[in-house]
Amino acid sequence: MVCKLLDVPASSKVVVKPLCCGKRFRVMPARGQLWTEPRSLDELVPPDAPVRCYDAIIDELDVSALENYYRGGGPPAFHPRAVLKLLIFAMAEGVRSARALALCCGRDVRFMWLAHGVAFDHELLSDFRVTFAEDLKCLFKQTVILGMEAGLITMRQVSVDGTKIAAHAKRQSCTKEDLEKLLASFDERVEKLLIEMEALDALEDAEAAAERAAQIPLELADAQRRQERLRVAKAALEAKGWDRISETDLEAPVQKTQDGKRPGYNGQVAVDADSGMALSQELTDAQNDTQQLPPALAATIENTGFKPDAAALDGGYQSAEGLEYLQTNAINGYVNQAKVANNGRFGHEAFTYDAEGDCYLCPEGHELRFKSLKDLRYKGCRVYRSSSKCCQQCERRGECLSSKSKCRQLVLAPHSELVSAMRKKIESAEGKAALKRRFGTVEPTFGVMKAILGLRQFLLVGKQKAGAELSLAAIAINLRKLVKWATEGGSLSQISQAPAEA
């Protein structure tokens, strides 16, 4: 017979070993037992604990701009550096909620040590992020400078990419028709409640009328608040020209994410390939990266004071403005190009431009003459077309035209020469290596941001407030790198720059 619970033969006997002298188990001390030697918070945190590095590095940041915000008078405020230490360390540990951080200040020895044993209110922590949203960008720039002083940032290659982060809003968004239907239903609801209020006076049951009369104002107020929110959302949708809008975050457009379409923002980050440190960061409401190349690289140069030896970006950054920016500012950029589907026929690169005659020559030497300017995908596209008679008699017609085409036509954007040059550039050994390295540079940074820091969805509503969260995340990413450098033998005196506090 087998005992199903223990999955052993029921007849088996437990062999009891002979007991030795003394106690077998340790006696746990009473929770109310007093310590004979007083212990400090500093003794509870090991000397090599990473939190001590965070504390020392943040001491090197210049927070005078934050200090100037406090005018004095009344009860003294907490020093902004003390609050900043908690917010940055919490973000680095994946604690993003102000309430969760406030709890950690009373439960986690590391946070207790960082807070000097003081219990911080969650509202203070939350308001700090909102109040100093713009100042956090300046503090982020200081972390970039620290990385350069430590020798971590080399600027040999900068990789830029964007990531979609969900807004703190309902997943469902509304079209103009959806908003109008909702408005109509709430208009009807408000009208019915007003009529009901008037009818209550005629009721003979005074007690029932009084009970209902006390409920209607609350329902009416809720309906009117929703009415106002819907009106504001409709006005914002019309002003922005979007197809859909979130009722709970009017600044967040609907983005295509890996989790489907939902309101969100586009976080742009430039990363140093050697150190993995963020060099610039910005939160935009753009639904793609097409126009983000110039501002991303301009912010990188401003934060570091140097041009990168190379800049690598994916094909989503392809634009006339982006390629012109690289050329004008003499930046060695590599923008990945989408492969053109020619179905085995001659591509644009097979045609040679004759500047003297302003025409293109096909592989057989036939001319494609300039015909007109058209505004297609880009304004001012130049159209070149061959003679239909010439193409019909050409022996290589099948390599150039489809069965339905009568002649060959080339449509060239104003920046077509820059595109052609970039296609050749990324096919070189240096181009392939730069683009390959880009993938292994910026993607791990986004992985840390979302998987470890937990920044998959913002906790604050609105672009500016959400931008403060992205700034904190970028600061935390850079400090994680600096802390690792310091614990592996780096000297903090090498990056000392903050003035002594009074």
C-alpha positions in Angstrom: 0.0 0.0 0.0 1.3 3.5 -0.9 0.4 6.7 0.9 -0.6 9.2 -1.8 0.2 12.2 0.4 3.8 11.4 0.9 4.2 9.1 -2.1 6.2 6.5 0.1 5.3 3.1 1.3 2.9 3.4 4.2 4.8 0.7 6.1 8.1 2.5 6.0 9.3 3.6 9.4 11.1 6.8 10.3 14.6 6.1 11.7 15.1 8.2 14.8 18.8 9.0 15.4 20.0 9.1 19.0 20.0 12.6 20.5 23.2 14.4 21.4 23.8 16.5 24.5 22.6 20.1 24.4 20.0 21.9 22.5 19.2 20.9 18.9 17.7 24.3 17.8 18.6 27.9 18.3 16.3 29.9 20.5 15.1 33.1 18.7 15.5 36.3 20.8 12.3 38.0 21.9 11.2 40.8 19.6 10.9 43.2 22.5 14.4 42.5 23.8 16.5 45.6 24.3 19.9 46.0 22.8 22.7 46.5 25.3 24.8 48.4 22.7 23.0 51.2 20.7 23.3 50.7 16.9 23.1 53.5 14.3 21.7 53.4 10.8 25.2 53.7 9.5 26.2 50.4 11.1 23.2 48.6 9.4 24.5 49.5 5.9 27.7 47.6 4.8 30.6 49.9 3.8 30.6 48.5 0.3 26.8 48.8 -0.3 26.0 50.5 -3.6 23.6 52.9 -1.9 26.7 54.6 -0.5 28.1 55.2 -4.0 24.7 56.7 -5.1 24.9 59.0 -2.1 28.4 60.1 -2.8 27.9 60.6 -6.6 24.7 62.6 -6.1 26.6 64.8 -3.7 28.7 65.8 -6.7 25.7 67.2 -8.6 25.1 71.0 -8.5 21.6 71.5 -7.2 21.8 75.3 -6.7 19.0 75.9 -9.2 16.7 73.7 -7.0 17.9 75.4 -3.8 17.0 78.8 -5.3 13.3 77.7 -5.6 12.9 77.8 -1.8 12.4 81.3 -0.5 12.5 80.4 3.2 10.1 81.5 5.9 7.7 79.2 7.7 8.8 75.6 8.6 12.1 74.7 6.9 11.9 72.5 3.9 13.8 69.3 3.2 16.9 70.0 1.2 16.3 69.2 -2.5 19.4 67.0 -2.6 18.0 64.7 0.1 14.8 64.3 -1.9 16.7 63.8 -5.1 18.8 61.0 -3.6 15.7 59.1 -2.7 14.0 59.6 -6.1 17.1 58.6 -8.1 18.0 55.6 -6.0 14.4 54.4 -6.0 14.2 54.7 -9.8 17.5 52.7 -10.1 15.9 50.0 -7.9 12.7 49.9 -9.9 10.6 51.7 -7.2 8.7 54.3 -9.2 5.6 55.0 -7.1 5.8 57.8 -4.6 3.7 55.8 -2.1 6.0 52.8 -2.5 9.0 55.0 -2.0 7.5 56.5 1.2 6.9 53.0 2.5 10.5 52.0 1.7 11.7 54.9 3.9 10.3 53.0 6.9 11.0 49.4 5.9 14.2 49.2 3.8 17.4 49.9 5.6 19.0 51.3 2.5 16.3 53.9 2.0 16.2 54.6 5.8 20.0 55.3 5.7 19.6 57.5 2.6 16.8 59.4 4.3 18.7 59.7 7.6 15.8 57.9 9.3 13.3 60.5 8.3 9.8 59.5 7.1 9.1 61.3 3.8 5.5 62.0 2.8 4.5 60.5 -0.6 2.9 63.8 -1.7 6.2 65.7 -1.1 8.0 63.1 -3.3 5.4 63.2 -6.0 5.2 67.0 -6.1 9.0 67.2 -6.3 9.1 65.4 -9.6 6.4 67.7 -11.0 7.9 71.0 -9.7 11.4 70.3 -10.9 10.5 68.5 -14.2 12.7 70.9 -16.3 15.5 71.0 -13.7 15.8 67.2 -14.0 17.0 67.7 -17.6 19.9 69.9 -16.3 20.7 67.3 -13.7 20.8 64.6 -16.4 23.3 66.7 -18.3 25.5 66.8 -15.2 25.5 63.0 -15.1 26.8 63.0 -18.7 29.6 65.3 -17.7 30.5 63.0 -14.8 30.6 60.1 -17.2 33.1 62.1 -19.4 35.2 63.1 -16.5 35.4 59.4 -15.4 36.6 58.5 -18.8 33.6 56.2 -19.5 32.1 58.2 -22.4 34.3 58.2 -25.4 31.9 59.5 -28.2 33.5 57.1 -30.7 30.0 56.1 -31.7 26.6 57.4 -30.6 23.5 55.3 -31.3 20.1 57.0 -31.3 16.7 55.3 -31.1 13.2 55.8 -29.8 10.9 53.7 -27.7 7.1 53.9 -27.2 6.0 54.2 -23.5 2.4 53.9 -22.6 0.7 57.0 -21.1 -1.1 57.0 -17.7 -4.4 56.8 -19.5 -7.1 54.3 -20.5 -6.2 52.0 -23.3 -9.3 52.9 -25.2 -9.3 56.1 -27.2 -12.1 58.0 -28.8 -12.8 59.4 -32.3 -14.7 62.6 -32.8 -17.9 60.6 -33.5 -17.3 58.6 -30.2 -17.1 61.8 -28.2 -20.2 63.3 -29.8 -22.2 60.1 -29.0 -21.0 60.2 -25.4 -21.7 63.9 -25.1 -25.3 63.3 -26.4 -25.9 60.6 -23.9 -24.6 62.7 -21.0 -26.7 65.7 -22.2 -29.7 63.4 -22.0 -28.7 62.2 -18.6 -28.3 65.7 -17.2 -31.7 66.7 -18.7 -33.4 63.7 -17.1 -31.9 64.4 -13.7 -33.1 68.1 -13.8 -36.6 67.0 -14.8 -36.6 64.5 -11.9 -35.5 67.1 -9.5 -38.5 69.3 -10.5 -40.9 66.3 -10.2 -39.8 65.5 -6.7 -41.7 68.5 -5.4 -45.0 66.9 -6.5 -44.5 63.6 -4.7 -46.8 62.9 -1.8 -44.3 60.7 0.0 -42.1 63.4 1.5 -39.6 61.0 3.1 -38.9 59.2 -0.2 -38.7 62.5 -2.0 -36.2 63.8 0.5 -34.0 60.7 0.1 -34.0 60.9 -3.6 -33.4 64.7 -3.6 -30.2 64.1 -1.6 -28.9 61.7 -4.2 -29.6 63.7 -7.4 -27.1 66.5 -6.8 -24.3 64.0 -6.5 -25.3 62.2 -9.7 -25.8 65.5 -11.5 -22.4 66.8 -10.5 -20.7 63.6 -11.7 -22.5 63.8 -15.1 -21.6 67.5 -15.5 -18.0 66.8 -14.7 -17.9 64.1 -17.4 -19.7 66.4 -19.8 -16.9 69.0 -19.3 -14.2 66.4 -19.8 -15.7 65.2 -23.0 -16.1 68.8 -24.3 -12.4 69.5 -23.5 -11.4 66.3 -25.2 -13.4 67.1 -28.3 -11.9 70.6 -28.5 -8.3 69.2 -28.1 -8.9 66.5 -30.8 -10.0 69.2 -33.3 -7.1 71.5 -32.4 -4.5 68.8 -32.8 -5.9 67.3 -35.9 -5.6 63.7 -34.6 -7.9 60.8 -35.6 -8.3 59.6 -32.0 -7.6 61.0 -28.5 -7.5 59.7 -24.9 -10.1 61.2 -22.6 -7.8 60.8 -19.6 -4.6 62.2 -21.1 -5.2 64.8 -23.9 -1.5 65.2 -24.7 -0.8 61.5 -25.5 -1.5 60.5 -29.1 -2.3 56.9 -30.0 0.9 55.1 -30.6 1.7 51.8 -32.3 3.4 49.7 -29.6 4.3 46.0 -29.2 1.2 45.9 -26.9 -1.1 47.2 -29.6 -2.4 50.7 -30.2 -2.7 52.8 -27.1 -2.1 56.4 -25.9 1.6 56.9 -25.3 4.7 58.9 -25.9 7.9 58.5 -27.9 11.1 58.5 -25.8 14.2 59.5 -27.7 17.5 58.5 -26.3 21.1 58.8 -27.6 23.6 56.3 -26.1 27.4 56.1 -26.0 28.4 52.8 -27.5 31.4 52.2 -25.3 29.9 53.0 -21.9 26.2 52.5 -22.5 25.5 55.8 -20.8 22.7 58.0 -22.1 23.9 61.2 -23.7 20.6 62.9 -24.5 16.9 62.1 -23.8 13.7 63.8 -24.8 10.0 62.8 -24.6 8.0 63.6 -27.7 4.5 63.0 -28.9 5.7 62.1 -32.4 4.3 58.8 -33.7 7.5 58.0 -35.6 11.2 58.9 -35.6 11.3 60.6 -39.0 12.0 64.2 -37.7 13.9 63.3 -34.5 17.5 63.0 -35.9 18.5 66.7 -35.8 17.2 67.4 -32.3 18.6 64.2 -30.8 22.1 64.8 -32.2 22.0 68.5 -31.4 21.1 67.7 -27.8 23.9 65.2 -27.6 26.5 67.7 -28.9 25.2 70.3 -26.5 25.3 68.0 -23.5 28.8 66.7 -24.2 30.4 69.6 -26.1 31.7 67.3 -28.8 30.6 65.8 -32.1 30.6 62.0 -32.1 33.1 60.2 -34.3 30.1 58.2 -35.7 26.4 58.3 -35.3 24.2 55.2 -36.1 20.5 55.3 -36.5 17.8 52.9 -37.9 15.8 53.5 -41.0 13.0 55.2 -39.1 15.1 58.4 -39.0 15.4 58.7 -42.7 14.3 62.2 -43.8 15.6 65.0 -46.0 16.1 67.2 -42.9 18.0 64.5 -41.1 20.4 63.8 -44.0 20.9 67.5 -44.6 21.7 68.0 -40.9 24.4 65.3 -41.1 26.0 66.9 -44.1 25.7 70.5 -42.9 27.2 69.7 -39.5 29.9 67.3 -40.9 28.7 64.4 -38.7 29.8 61.0 -39.8 26.3 59.4 -39.7 25.0 56.0 -40.7 21.2 55.9 -41.3 20.0 52.4 -42.2 18.1 52.2 -45.5 15.1 50.1 -46.4 15.7 47.7 -49.3 14.0 48.9 -52.5 11.9 46.2 -54.0 12.7 46.3 -57.7 11.4 42.8 -58.5 14.7 42.0 -60.2 14.5 45.0 -62.5 16.9 47.9 -62.7 16.9 50.2 -59.7 17.7 53.9 -59.6 21.4 53.2 -59.0 21.6 51.6 -62.5 20.9 55.0 -64.1 23.7 57.6 -64.6 23.0 61.3 -64.3 24.2 63.7 -67.0 24.5 67.1 -65.4 25.1 68.9 -68.7 21.9 67.7 -70.3 20.0 67.3 -67.0 19.0 63.8 -67.9 19.6 60.2 -66.8 21.1 57.5 -69.0 19.8 53.9 -68.7 22.2 50.9 -68.9 21.6 50.8 -72.6 22.5 54.5 -73.0 19.0 55.8 -73.7 18.0 59.2 -72.2 15.4 59.8 -69.5 14.7 63.6 -69.8 13.3 65.9 -67.2 9.5 66.3 -67.5 8.1 68.1 -64.4 8.2 68.9 -60.7 5.6 67.1 -58.5 4.7 67.2 -54.8 4.5 63.5 -54.0 6.0 62.1 -50.8 8.3 65.1 -50.7 7.8 68.5 -52.2 9.6 69.3 -55.4 10.2 65.8 -56.7 11.8 65.8 -60.2 10.3 63.4 -62.7 12.4 62.0 -65.6 10.9 59.9 -68.3 12.2 57.9 -71.3 10.7 57.7 -74.8 8.0 55.0 -75.1 9.1 54.2 -78.6 12.7 53.7 -77.4 11.6 51.4 -74.6 9.4 49.3 -76.8 12.2 48.5 -79.1 14.8 47.9 -76.3 16.2 44.4 -76.1 16.5 44.6 -72.3 12.9 45.9 -71.8 12.1 43.0 -69.5 14.9 44.0 -67.1 13.6 47.5 -66.8 9.8 47.6 -67.2 6.8 45.6 -66.1 4.5 44.1 -68.7 2.0 47.0 -68.3 4.6 49.9 -68.5 5.2 51.7 -71.7 8.2 53.7 -70.7 10.6 54.1 -67.7 10.1 56.9 -65.2 12.3 58.0 -62.4 10.9 60.1 -59.5 13.7 61.7 -57.5 13.2 63.5 -54.2 15.2 66.7 -53.6 17.6 64.8 -51.4 17.9 61.8 -53.6 21.7 62.3 -54.0 22.0 62.2 -50.2 20.0 59.0 -50.1 22.1 57.4 -52.8 25.3 58.4 -51.0 23.9 57.0 -47.7 23.0 53.7 -49.4 26.6 53.3 -50.6 28.0 54.4 -47.2 26.1 51.8 -45.1 27.2 49.0 -47.5 30.8 49.7 -46.6 32.6 47.6 -43.9 32.5 50.6 -41.6 28.8 51.2 -42.2 27.8 47.6 -41.5 29.9 47.5 -38.3 28.4 50.8 -37.1 24.8 49.6 -37.7 25.5 46.2 -36.1 27.0 47.9 -33.0 23.9 50.3 -32.8 21.6 47.4 -32.2 23.8 46.2 -29.3 24.1 49.6 -27.8 20.7 51.3 -27.5 18.5 48.2 -27.2 20.0 47.0 -24.0 19.5 50.5 -22.5 15.8 50.3 -23.3 15.8 46.8 -21.9 17.1 48.1 -18.5 14.7 51.0 -18.6 11.7 48.8 -19.0 12.6 45.5 -17.4 14.7 46.7 -14.4 13.5 50.2 -13.8 9.9 49.3 -14.7 9.3 52.2 -17.0 6.7 50.5 -19.3 3.9 53.0 -18.5 4.1 56.4 -17.0 2.6 57.1 -13.6 2.0 60.9 -14.2 -0.4 62.4 -16.7 0.7 64.9 -19.3 3.8 65.3 -21.5 5.8 67.5 -19.1 5.2 65.3 -16.1 5.9 62.1 -18.0 9.0 63.8 -19.3 10.2 64.1 -15.7 9.9 60.4 -15.2 11.9 59.8 -18.4 14.6 62.2 -17.1 14.7 60.4 -13.8 15.1 57.0 -15.6 17.9 58.4 -17.8 19.7 59.8 -14.7 19.3 56.4 -12.9 20.7 54.6 -15.9 23.8 56.8 -16.0 24.3 56.5 -12.2 24.0 52.7 -12.4 27.0 52.9 -14.8 28.9 55.3 -12.6 28.3 53.2 -9.4 29.5 50.1 -11.2 32.6 52.1 -12.3 33.2 53.3 -8.7 32.8 49.9 -7.1 35.2 48.4 -9.6 38.0 50.8 -8.6 37.0 54.2 -10.0 37.9 57.2 -7.9 35.1 59.6 -6.9 37.7 62.4 -6.6 38.1 62.2 -10.4 34.5 63.4 -10.9 34.3 65.9 -8.0 32.6 69.1 -9.2 29.8 70.2 -6.8 30.5 73.1 -4.5 30.4 72.5 -0.7 27.1 73.2 0.9 26.7 75.9 3.5 
